[in-house]
């Protein structure tokens, strides 16, 4: 974990201090939890705007042409039968 400095309004600090007295959490822990929750929500919002990266497919997927629903027919099951029934 890395340390950062943030500036907070004195009223917010009073609220955090009151919460720290009532709960077993410290002011620092309350701030950490609030930032974690906010960053999670921001991440969800960003996922709408960021396009996913292209996936890289395994060699097996490429060989059997299953990835993009290609029209090329494969004989995977026939080949497997030939291998196992020798």
C-alpha angles and dihedrals in degrees: 000000000000127000121239133178119231132180117227133185112256090239090057090051090052090052092049091048091051090049090048090055093051098041132047090246127101124231089254093052091049090052091048092051092048092051091047091052093046094047090051091054091046090051090054090051093048092051088067092057101038117078115224118252120251112271120236112224128213122254090250092057091049093048095051092041092227097131102077097023092253123193094232109111119224132204097214096136093045091049091049091051091051091052097047099040098054 
